[in-house]
Amino acid sequence: MPTTRASVIAAEPFASPKDGEDWLRRLRRDRDRLHTQVEQAVRQLARLMHAHRAAAADPYARDLRPELALAVRVGHGTGEQVADGRFSSAYDVPPQSKRARRIERLSPQERLAAMIGGREEVLASDELVLRARADLDADRPREAALQARIALECVLEELPPASLGDLRTELEGDRESVSEAASASLAGAPPGPLAARVEAAVQRMEKAIRRHRAGSG
């Protein structure tokens, strides 16, 4: 199976190998800081893939996520080493369970079997909400806002009110802020408060889809 190795290298070097080792030691002791460092690197890779898709007109080049990698490492080394994907010293990053649990909730094996067997329909809102989530995770607030607008309308159209309960009222209440964020995104990144509302709306859409699937399963 072909594999690809991607490295994100800090623009500013460490003053000495000891500084690099101290930095790595601090990351190993602080899991939150470690995963934040990984997420920052992943966002840089997402920007690269975003630019590649546009430059190469390649819609099939996908974003990269840590949980899809065979291995994720942080480390330090000489310029020649890190340019070649090698390190003087490195640490294998353990998986972060929180996101894995969210992915399992969104697409459990039982749903997959039902869809393949034709017992459950794959809704357009499934795909549209996932695209909005991918844009959010890749730090693309403009695309996320634009995607969220059509995803929200699709969720409200496809999911029956009876399966959503009070959540439907919340989603209908998201229409104005999501539409405002999408309109602002035509000219540039939406303001921070609007971007936060898009994030919250996408979370509610994900919750709505989970609730609908639980009720129809």
N, C-alpha and C positions, 0 to 999 in steps of 0.2 A: 504494500500500500504506500503510495507516495506521501511524503510529509514535507512540510515547509517550516523552516525556522525563522522567526522574526525577532529582532532585537530592537529595543528602544534605549538609546544611549543619552545620558544627561549631557546638556551642552557645556556645563561647567565641571571640570575634572576635580577630583579630590586633591588636596594639597600634598598628600603622602599616602602610601599604602596603609599606614596605620589609621588614618582618617577614614579610609574606605572600610577597613575592618571594624572600626568602632561604629560606623553607620550601619553595617550589616548586623552587628551584634544587637544594636538597639531595635532594629526591625524584628529580629527573632524573638525579642522579649515582649513586643507590643503587636499583637495580632491585628488590632484595628488599624494601626499605622501601616502595617505591612500590606494589608488588603487595600488600603487607600492608595498606597504607592502602586500596586498592581493595577487598580482601576484607572489611575492617571495615565499609566503606560498604555492601557487598552484604549483609552480615548484617543491617544495619539495615533494608534494603529487604525482606529475607526476613521479618523480624519484622512489618513492615507488611503484607505479603501474607498472612502467616499469620493476622493479626488480621482482615484483610478477608475471607478465606475463611470464618472463623467467624462474623463479624458479618453478612455478607451471605448466609450459607449457600450459597456459590458454590464448588463443588468444582473448577471449571474455571479458576479464577484461579491461574496458575502462578507458581512462584518465578522470580526473575530471576538470570541468570548473566552475567558479563562477556563470555564467549566468544560469547554470543548477541546482543550489542549491536552496532549499526552503528558506534558510536563510544563510547569511554570516555575521559572527560577529568577531570583534576584541575586545580584552579585556585583563584584568590581574586578577590574583588571586593567592591563595596559591598553592603550589605544588600539594596537594591532590585535590584541586578544578579543576585545569586545566587538570590534568591527567584524570579526570572524565568528561571533557567537560563542566565544569561550571566555572563561573567567580565571582569575587568580584564586578567588574564593567565592563560593555561591551557596545559596540555600534554596532547597525545593519548597515551594509554597504549598501548604496544605489546602485542600479545597474549602471553600466557604459554603457552609451548609444552608444558610438562609435563602440564597437565590435558588439552590438546588430544590429546596422544598417548594418554592413558588412555582418552578417549572413543573414539578411533579403534580401540583394541584391543577395547573392549567391543562396538562395533557397526560393523564394517567393511562396506564396500559389498557385498562378496561375500555376507555373511550376509543383508543386506537383500534382495538378489536371490533368494537361496534361499528365504527366507520368503515373499516375494511369489509366487514360482513354486510354492510348496507342497512344495518338496523338503526343507524344514526346518521343524520345529514351533517356534512361539513358546511357551516354557515359562512356567508361572506364576512360577517362581523368577526368571526374567529380570526380570519387572516388580517383584516383591517386593524383590529385592536393590537394584534401582535406586531404589525408594522409600526404602529404608533409607539409601542413599548420599545421596539428596537431603536427607533429614532431618539427616544428619551435616554436610553442607556448609552447610546453613542454620542450624547451631548450635541444633538442636532435639534435645538428648540424650534427653529423655523419649520422644518419638515414635520416635527412632532405635532405642532399646532395645526398645520394644514391637514395632516393625516387624521388627527383626532376629530376634526370637524365631520368628515365623512364617516368615520368609524362610529361616532356617536349617533348620527342619523340612522345608520344601518342597525346598530344595536336596538334603538327604539322601535324601528320598523320590524325587525325579525323576531325579537324576543317577546313572547306574549305577556301582557301586563300581569296576568295571574301568577306567573312564575317569579316575578320580581318584587311584588308587594310595594312597600314604601320606597324601595330603591329606585323605582321608576320615576317617582316624583323628584328625587335627587338628581337623576340623570337629565330629566327635562329642565331642571334648574341650571344644569351645566351648559345648556345650549348658548345662552347669551355670552358667558365668559369665554367659552371655547371659540365661538364665532368671532368675538372681538380679537382674541389672540391670533386666530387664523388670518383675519383681515390685516392686523398689524404685521404679520409675518410676510406679507407680500412686499413690504418695503424693507424688512430687516428682521433681526431677532426680536421676539416680543419682549416687552418689559418684564422684569423679574416677577412681579406679582401675577401677571397673566400667565407666565410660564409655569408658575407654581400651581395655578388653577388647572392648567392643562394636565399636569402630572396627577393632581387629585382626581380629575375627571377620568383619566385613563385607568387609575386604580379602581374607580367605581365601575367602569366598564368591565374590567377583568373580574371583579366580584360578581357583576350581573351575569356574566357568561358562566362562571362557576355555579352560581345559584340555579341558573336555568338547567344546566347539565345535571346537577344533583336532583332536581325535581323531575327530570324526564328520564332518569336512568332506571 
